[in-house]
Amino acid sequence: MKKVLSGMRPTGRLHLGHYLGVIKNWLQLQEKYECKFFIADWHALTNKYKETDQLKENVRQMIIDWLSCGIDPEKATLFVQSGVKEHAELALLFSMITPKSWLELNPSYKDLKFNLYYQYMRDFLAGKQIKIILTPPPESFDQALEKATGKQKNKIFEEYLREAFHRAFYNQKGIDFKWLKETLMRFGIQKKIVEEVVRNLEEGDVGKDIDTLGFLAYPVLQAADILIYKADAVPVGEDQLPHIELTREIARRFNNLYDQIFPEPEALLTEESKLPGIDGRKMSKSYNNAIYLSDDRETVNRKVLEMKTDPQRVRRTDPGNPDVCIVFEYHNIFTDSETVSDIDKKCRKAEIGCVDCKKILAENLNSFLDPIRERRKEIEKDIPKYEKVLQEGTEKARAVASETMVEVRKAMKLWEF
């Protein structure tokens, strides 16, 4: 039977995005393959090493969420990464044979740096409540602004800002701060504000949390996580494909240097969750825009009512456009197709209001979450009983990992104790 391995970092309660992007896929995989699902608490430290106060509680809440969703310890091995010390040993040995250039050229390493720097710049400018005065504006940008409403202008500006920063960031010498400064000023942002944000990017603490050996070597530890169980396949999103390819490269290099121990795992490409947060941005704990699997009915109702809808629809009598409405995106997932079609037609003819549309969604969301809530209630009555699932799973995983490490030490001709 094919061996599958996958893990999640314990960064807080799981939300609907996690369910659609990961858990839903796991529920299917555990029925077909020999699965190991682990809580990647060491990986959580790669850029959150200062924030360990809630780490144990996050691990506890993650296993409760998994079990509440139907992840079955009788069908899959559930364990905690740090409970299997052999992961760290194999990662250390892999680091001896992994060229530094492989890690520095990994696209996800630079992409994350870009996102951290860009998010800081965007949030900084938003905090300054800047007024956009393009002098002179790019022609396409100017045309887009003329057709846009007030809310859309900010979105259009952010798209052009991201593109400008992308060009400044992805060059051969690092960030082109001079070009970035000139571009920001073209947007009409005051020179004093531009100089401050650029100076902070150039000299501040932005991004220092990932300028560590642990973050650079993240893919090596990930390779150890996978190969120590000789996994045949790893479910990942498209952005993680470079990591799987690096794992294959490390396996090939080890096998060529020492002995044919490790398989070259395949990527099981999974569709990323397209579900946005209630404000339209990516669903994230840090944005405070998530609907959690543990939210009660009242909380779900409130969050759905807060969702943004078609910005052009100001009055109840105005026709709406479901194509640009967040609520309708949720309906496509959590509402039956017949009702979705009916809402689509009525919205475009102003025959249904946004509040009524949201009430339908809230009811459907709560119906989806009710079975998860019921299982959670049962689990919370005896948490130690369910924590034991992790202990037993970790012991089971450690037994497999220990056998692999015996083979590795023998192949590398290390001293036997």
VMD Tcl script that draws the C-alpha trace (Angstrom):
set ca {
  {0.00 0.00 0.00}
  {1.25 3.49 -0.87}
  {2.71 5.38 2.10}
  {1.58 8.99 2.48}
  {2.95 11.60 4.87}
  {1.66 15.10 5.59}
  {1.93 17.63 8.40}
  {0.57 20.92 9.69}
  {2.24 23.62 11.78}
  {0.42 24.30 15.08}
  {-0.15 28.04 14.80}
  {-3.66 28.23 16.29}
  {-7.20 26.96 15.84}
  {-8.06 25.54 12.43}
  {-10.45 27.47 10.18}
  {-12.54 26.69 7.12}
  {-9.56 27.38 4.84}
  {-7.57 24.64 6.60}
  {-10.48 22.24 6.27}
  {-10.93 22.78 2.53}
  {-7.20 22.98 1.77}
  {-5.92 20.10 3.95}
  {-8.34 18.21 6.17}
  {-10.86 17.39 3.44}
  {-8.06 15.79 1.43}
  {-6.75 13.87 4.44}
  {-10.18 12.37 5.07}
  {-10.06 10.86 1.59}
  {-6.41 9.76 1.80}
  {-6.84 7.89 5.09}
  {-9.39 5.64 3.37}
  {-7.00 4.64 0.56}
  {-3.42 4.69 1.83}
  {-1.14 4.07 4.80}
  {-1.13 7.61 6.16}
  {0.95 9.41 8.75}
  {-0.20 12.91 9.74}
  {2.01 14.90 12.08}
  {1.92 18.14 14.03}
  {5.02 20.02 12.87}
  {5.91 21.89 16.06}
  {9.62 22.20 15.12}
  {8.65 23.76 11.81}
  {6.49 26.25 13.71}
  {9.70 27.59 15.28}
  {11.37 28.46 11.98}
  {9.88 31.96 11.95}
  {7.99 31.98 15.27}
  {10.80 31.00 17.62}
  {9.99 33.90 19.98}
  {6.34 32.86 20.30}
  {6.34 29.57 22.20}
  {3.95 30.40 25.07}
  {0.95 28.94 23.23}
  {2.79 26.13 21.42}
  {1.62 23.27 23.66}
  {-1.95 24.55 23.69}
  {-1.86 24.91 19.90}
  {-0.77 21.27 19.63}
  {-3.64 20.25 21.92}
  {-6.19 22.26 19.93}
  {-4.89 20.86 16.65}
  {-5.42 17.25 17.63}
  {-8.92 18.14 18.90}
  {-9.69 19.81 15.55}
  {-8.33 16.84 13.60}
  {-10.40 14.31 15.53}
  {-13.48 16.53 15.44}
  {-13.26 16.63 11.65}
  {-13.07 12.86 11.39}
  {-9.36 12.14 11.12}
  {-9.28 8.58 12.48}
  {-6.32 7.27 14.57}
  {-7.44 3.74 13.63}
  {-6.83 4.55 9.97}
  {-3.84 6.95 10.18}
  {-0.90 7.44 12.53}
  {-1.12 10.84 14.26}
  {2.00 12.14 15.97}
  {4.02 15.14 17.12}
  {7.22 15.92 15.21}
  {9.33 16.81 18.26}
  {8.41 13.50 19.89}
  {10.43 11.65 17.25}
  {14.01 12.84 17.79}
  {15.19 10.78 14.82}
  {13.80 13.52 12.54}
  {16.45 15.87 13.89}
  {19.23 13.30 13.57}
  {18.41 12.56 9.93}
  {18.08 16.27 9.17}
  {21.57 16.84 10.58}
  {23.04 14.04 8.46}
  {21.22 15.34 5.35}
  {22.62 18.82 6.02}
  {26.13 17.38 5.63}
  {25.42 16.40 2.01}
  {23.10 19.23 0.93}
  {24.80 22.07 -0.99}
  {23.95 25.51 0.42}
  {23.09 26.70 -3.10}
  {20.18 24.23 -3.23}
  {18.62 26.01 -0.27}
  {19.36 29.57 -1.35}
  {17.89 28.95 -4.80}
  {14.70 27.42 -3.43}
  {12.00 29.80 -4.78}
  {9.76 29.52 -1.71}
  {12.60 30.90 0.46}
  {12.80 34.12 -1.53}
  {9.02 34.28 -2.00}
  {8.44 34.30 1.74}
  {11.01 37.04 2.16}
  {9.21 39.04 -0.51}
  {5.85 38.59 1.23}
  {7.23 39.65 4.62}
  {8.88 42.79 3.24}
  {5.88 43.68 1.08}
  {3.35 43.12 3.85}
  {5.37 45.40 6.11}
  {5.49 48.13 3.45}
  {1.79 47.85 2.68}
  {0.77 47.94 6.35}
  {3.13 50.86 6.99}
  {1.61 52.92 4.17}
  {-1.92 52.00 5.25}
  {-1.12 53.19 8.77}
  {-0.04 56.56 7.37}
  {-3.44 56.91 5.66}
  {-1.75 58.07 2.49}
  {-3.60 59.90 -0.23}
  {-2.89 58.66 -3.74}
  {-1.95 61.45 -6.14}
  {-0.26 60.01 -9.21}
  {2.16 62.49 -10.79}
  {2.10 61.54 -13.62}
  {0.17 58.26 -13.44}
  {0.87 55.26 -15.65}
  {-1.74 55.35 -18.45}
  {-3.31 51.98 -17.63}
  {-3.41 52.86 -13.94}
  {-5.08 56.19 -14.69}
  {-7.76 54.52 -16.83}
  {-8.47 51.92 -14.17}
  {-8.89 54.61 -11.50}
  {-11.35 56.60 -13.63}
  {-13.70 53.61 -13.81}
  {-13.28 52.61 -10.17}
  {-15.37 53.45 -7.13}
  {-13.81 54.52 -3.84}
  {-13.41 50.99 -2.45}
  {-12.01 49.67 -5.72}
  {-9.38 52.41 -5.93}
  {-7.56 51.02 -2.90}
  {-7.56 47.53 -4.39}
  {-6.24 48.78 -7.74}
  {-3.56 50.82 -5.99}
  {-2.48 47.78 -3.97}
  {-2.15 45.70 -7.16}
  {0.11 48.31 -8.76}
  {2.04 48.74 -5.54}
  {2.68 44.99 -5.35}
  {3.81 44.92 -8.97}
  {6.17 47.84 -8.36}
  {7.65 46.19 -5.29}
  {7.94 42.88 -7.12}
  {10.12 44.55 -9.76}
  {12.24 46.20 -7.10}
  {12.65 42.97 -5.12}
  {13.36 40.39 -7.79}
  {16.62 41.60 -9.24}
  {20.11 40.18 -9.08}
  {21.44 42.44 -6.35}
  {18.58 42.30 -3.85}
  {15.99 45.03 -3.38}
  {16.54 48.01 -5.66}
  {15.75 50.65 -3.03}
  {16.51 53.60 -5.30}
  {14.06 52.40 -7.96}
  {11.48 51.57 -5.28}
  {11.76 55.06 -3.77}
  {11.29 56.74 -7.15}
  {8.29 54.53 -7.96}
  {6.56 55.18 -4.64}
  {6.96 58.90 -5.16}
  {5.39 58.56 -8.60}
  {2.32 57.27 -6.81}
  {2.14 60.65 -5.10}
  {3.20 59.46 -1.65}
  {4.97 62.19 0.33}
  {8.75 62.07 0.11}
  {9.09 61.98 3.91}
  {6.87 58.88 4.18}
  {8.63 57.17 1.27}
  {12.04 57.75 2.83}
  {10.84 56.41 6.17}
  {9.38 53.17 4.82}
  {12.39 52.54 2.54}
  {14.80 53.23 5.39}
  {12.94 50.78 7.62}
  {13.03 48.13 4.90}
  {16.72 48.75 4.27}
  {17.96 49.01 7.84}
  {15.18 47.80 10.15}
  {14.27 44.44 11.64}
  {11.93 43.46 8.80}
  {12.58 39.88 7.73}
  {15.19 39.16 10.40}
  {13.01 36.42 11.86}
  {13.71 34.31 8.77}
  {17.41 35.18 8.46}
  {18.28 32.13 10.54}
  {19.91 28.80 9.86}
  {16.69 27.08 10.92}
  {14.64 28.82 8.26}
  {17.23 28.36 5.52}
  {17.47 24.65 6.35}
  {13.70 24.23 6.65}
  {13.57 22.09 3.45}
  {16.25 19.76 4.84}
  {14.21 19.04 7.96}
  {11.16 18.64 5.73}
  {13.08 16.08 3.64}
  {13.95 14.20 6.83}
  {10.29 14.23 7.91}
  {9.29 12.58 4.64}
  {12.15 10.19 3.98}
  {12.49 8.79 7.48}
  {9.16 7.02 6.90}
  {10.07 6.17 3.29}
  {6.91 7.93 2.13}
  {5.92 7.33 -1.48}
  {3.75 10.43 -1.77}
  {3.22 13.79 -0.09}
  {0.05 15.87 -0.56}
  {1.10 19.47 -1.22}
  {-0.07 22.66 -2.87}
  {1.65 23.93 -5.99}
  {3.81 26.36 -3.98}
  {5.40 23.41 -2.14}
  {6.53 21.54 -5.27}
  {10.11 22.93 -5.06}
  {10.39 21.44 -1.55}
  {9.33 18.00 -2.78}
  {11.79 18.21 -5.65}
  {14.55 19.12 -3.19}
  {13.55 16.11 -1.06}
  {13.93 13.92 -4.15}
  {17.35 15.47 -4.86}
  {18.51 14.76 -1.29}
  {17.24 11.18 -1.51}
  {19.11 10.67 -4.81}
  {22.30 12.18 -3.43}
  {22.20 10.01 -0.30}
  {21.43 6.85 -2.30}
  {24.30 7.54 -4.71}
  {26.79 8.31 -1.94}
  {25.94 5.48 0.46}
  {23.18 2.96 -0.25}
  {19.76 2.70 -1.90}
  {17.69 3.36 1.21}
  {15.23 6.11 0.33}
  {12.46 6.19 -2.29}
  {11.97 9.39 -4.29}
  {8.54 10.56 -3.12}
  {5.96 11.94 -5.51}
  {3.90 15.07 -4.94}
  {0.17 14.52 -4.64}
  {-0.92 17.89 -5.95}
  {-3.88 19.21 -3.96}
  {-6.06 22.15 -4.80}
  {-5.45 25.10 -2.52}
  {-8.40 26.54 -0.68}
  {-9.76 29.50 -2.63}
  {-12.03 30.49 0.26}
  {-11.33 34.11 1.25}
  {-11.65 35.57 4.72}
  {-14.73 37.60 5.63}
  {-12.96 40.78 4.47}
  {-11.95 39.40 1.07}
  {-8.28 38.83 1.88}
  {-6.71 35.41 2.37}
  {-8.27 33.71 5.39}
  {-5.74 34.07 8.18}
  {-5.54 34.27 11.95}
  {-3.24 37.30 11.64}
  {-5.89 39.20 9.62}
  {-8.61 38.37 12.16}
  {-10.89 37.41 9.25}
  {-11.31 33.66 9.72}
  {-14.28 31.44 10.47}
  {-12.96 28.73 12.78}
  {-14.10 25.13 12.95}
  {-14.69 25.67 16.67}
  {-16.81 28.84 16.30}
  {-20.29 28.53 17.81}
  {-23.49 29.34 15.91}
  {-23.75 32.89 17.23}
  {-20.16 33.69 16.23}
  {-20.67 32.27 12.73}
  {-23.87 34.30 12.30}
  {-22.06 37.48 13.33}
  {-19.08 36.88 11.05}
  {-21.26 36.12 8.04}
  {-23.20 39.36 8.58}
  {-19.86 41.22 8.59}
  {-18.86 39.80 5.18}
  {-18.24 42.25 2.36}
  {-20.58 42.07 -0.62}
  {-20.73 43.66 -4.08}
  {-19.31 47.19 -3.48}
  {-21.45 48.58 -6.31}
  {-24.67 47.51 -4.62}
  {-25.42 50.41 -2.29}
  {-29.21 50.05 -1.88}
  {-31.48 47.03 -1.51}
  {-33.13 47.90 -4.84}
  {-29.80 47.94 -6.74}
  {-29.08 44.83 -8.85}
  {-26.09 42.90 -7.51}
  {-23.23 41.05 -9.14}
  {-22.57 37.67 -7.46}
  {-19.32 37.33 -9.44}
  {-17.61 39.91 -7.19}
  {-19.32 38.95 -3.92}
  {-17.51 37.04 -1.16}
  {-20.78 35.67 0.20}
  {-21.53 34.05 -3.15}
  {-18.09 32.38 -3.15}
  {-19.10 30.68 0.10}
  {-22.49 29.72 -1.33}
  {-20.73 27.88 -4.16}
  {-19.10 25.63 -1.56}
  {-21.63 25.30 1.25}
  {-25.00 25.72 -0.50}
  {-26.72 23.24 -2.82}
  {-26.51 24.00 -6.54}
  {-30.25 24.64 -6.98}
  {-30.26 27.31 -4.26}
  {-27.04 28.81 -5.62}
  {-28.63 29.20 -9.05}
  {-31.73 30.78 -7.50}
  {-29.67 33.27 -5.46}
  {-27.62 34.18 -8.54}
  {-30.73 35.08 -10.54}
  {-32.48 36.92 -7.71}
  {-29.37 38.93 -6.78}
  {-28.89 40.18 -10.33}
  {-32.54 41.32 -10.39}
  {-32.48 42.81 -6.86}
  {-35.09 40.26 -5.77}
  {-33.04 39.23 -2.73}
  {-31.16 41.49 -0.31}
  {-27.65 40.94 1.03}
  {-28.89 40.33 4.59}
  {-31.31 37.60 3.48}
  {-28.57 36.09 1.32}
  {-26.20 36.06 4.31}
  {-28.79 34.43 6.56}
  {-29.10 31.52 4.12}
  {-25.32 31.14 4.08}
  {-25.04 31.31 7.87}
  {-27.57 28.52 8.25}
  {-25.75 26.33 5.73}
  {-22.37 27.00 7.33}
  {-23.74 26.09 10.74}
  {-25.26 22.90 9.35}
  {-21.84 21.98 7.98}
  {-20.10 22.76 11.28}
  {-22.67 21.14 13.62}
  {-21.28 17.56 13.34}
  {-17.76 18.89 13.99}
  {-19.04 20.80 17.03}
  {-20.77 17.70 18.40}
  {-17.62 15.60 18.13}
  {-15.62 18.41 19.75}
  {-17.99 18.44 22.74}
  {-17.43 14.71 23.25}
  {-13.66 15.07 23.00}
  {-13.54 18.00 25.43}
  {-15.28 15.89 28.09}
  {-12.13 13.77 28.40}
  {-9.18 15.54 26.78}
  {-6.47 13.31 28.41}
  {-8.07 10.30 26.69}
  {-7.65 11.93 23.31}
  {-4.21 13.34 24.06}
  {-3.22 9.70 24.49}
  {-3.93 9.28 20.77}
  {-0.95 11.54 20.09}
  {1.25 9.70 22.58}
  {0.47 6.31 21.08}
  {0.82 7.61 17.53}
  {4.16 9.23 18.33}
  {5.48 5.97 19.81}
  {4.34 4.12 16.70}
  {6.05 6.67 14.42}
  {9.23 6.55 16.50}
  {9.46 2.78 16.05}
  {9.42 3.17 12.26}
  {11.86 6.10 12.34}
  {14.28 4.17 14.56}
  {14.43 1.30 12.07}
  {15.24 3.72 9.26}
  {18.01 5.35 11.28}
  {19.64 1.95 11.90}
  {19.85 1.55 8.11}
  {21.17 5.10 7.67}
  {23.93 4.76 10.27}
  {24.98 1.44 8.79}
  {25.04 2.89 5.26}
  {27.11 5.89 6.40}
  {29.40 3.56 8.39}
  {28.85 5.51 11.63}
  {29.93 3.99 14.94}
  {27.38 1.55 16.27}
  {26.35 1.82 19.93}
}
mol new
graphics top color blue
foreach p $ca { graphics top sphere $p radius 0.5 }
foreach p [lrange $ca 0 end-1] q [lrange $ca 1 end] { graphics top cylinder $p $q radius 0.2 }
display resetview
